[in-house]
Amino acid sequence: MSEYQIFLQERDKIDFLIQKGCKMTNIIENLSGAFVDFENTDEKETLHIVTPEGRKYFAVMLIKQQKEGA
């Protein structure tokens, strides 16, 4: 699978969780990617983001989430 296809899957998962009302609550980055925790009132899920484009995408979405909360 190409790196672009992996990014599209990561983006879709992030968008799906945000549409369900989940918020990013914790991010751990290391050499193998980023682990992003999403939470809402009744669920918690951790995504492993491995592509650089996926990391940029969740960073943009995190900034958007912070602006909406302010």
matplotlib code that plots the C-alpha trace (Angstrom):
import matplotlib.pyplot as plt

x = [0.0, 1.4, 2.1, -0.6, -3.2, -2.1, -2.5, -6.0, -6.9, -5.4, -7.3, -10.6, -10.1, -9.3, -12.3, -14.6, -13.7, -14.0, -17.5, -18.5, -17.7, -14.3, -11.6, -7.9, -6.7, -3.2, -0.4, 2.8, 5.3, 8.3, 10.3, 7.6, 4.9, 2.4, -0.1, -3.2, -5.8, -9.4, -12.1, -15.7, -18.1, -18.5, -15.5, -11.7, -9.6, -5.9, -4.7, -1.2, -0.3, 2.7, 2.8, 4.2, 1.0, -1.1, 0.9, 0.5, -3.3, -3.9, -1.8, -4.1, -7.2, -5.8, -5.3, -8.8, -10.1, -8.3, -9.7, -13.2, -12.8, -11.6]
y = [0.0, 3.4, 6.0, 8.2, 5.5, 5.0, 8.8, 8.7, 5.9, 7.9, 11.1, 9.2, 7.7, 11.2, 12.8, 9.9, 10.3, 14.1, 13.8, 11.5, 14.3, 13.0, 15.4, 14.9, 14.6, 13.3, 13.0, 11.0, 11.3, 9.1, 7.7, 5.3, 7.9, 9.6, 8.1, 10.3, 9.7, 10.7, 10.8, 11.7, 10.9, 7.2, 6.2, 6.4, 5.4, 5.7, 6.1, 5.4, 8.0, 7.0, 9.2, 12.8, 14.0, 12.4, 14.1, 17.4, 16.8, 15.9, 19.0, 21.2, 19.6, 20.0, 23.8, 24.0, 22.1, 24.5, 27.6, 26.2, 25.6, 29.2]
z = [0.0, -0.9, 1.8, 0.3, 0.8, 4.4, 4.9, 3.5, 6.0, 8.9, 7.8, 7.5, 11.0, 12.5, 10.7, 11.8, 15.5, 15.4, 13.8, 16.6, 19.0, 20.3, 21.3, 21.2, 24.8, 24.7, 22.1, 22.4, 19.5, 19.0, 16.2, 15.2, 14.8, 17.0, 19.3, 19.6, 22.2, 21.4, 24.1, 24.5, 27.3, 26.6, 24.6, 24.3, 21.3, 20.5, 16.9, 15.7, 13.1, 11.0, 8.0, 8.0, 6.3, 8.9, 11.7, 10.0, 9.6, 13.2, 14.2, 12.1, 13.6, 17.1, 16.5, 15.2, 18.2, 20.6, 18.7, 19.0, 22.7, 23.4]

ax = plt.figure().add_subplot(projection="3d")
ax.plot(x, y, z, "-o")
ax.set_aspect("equal")
plt.show()
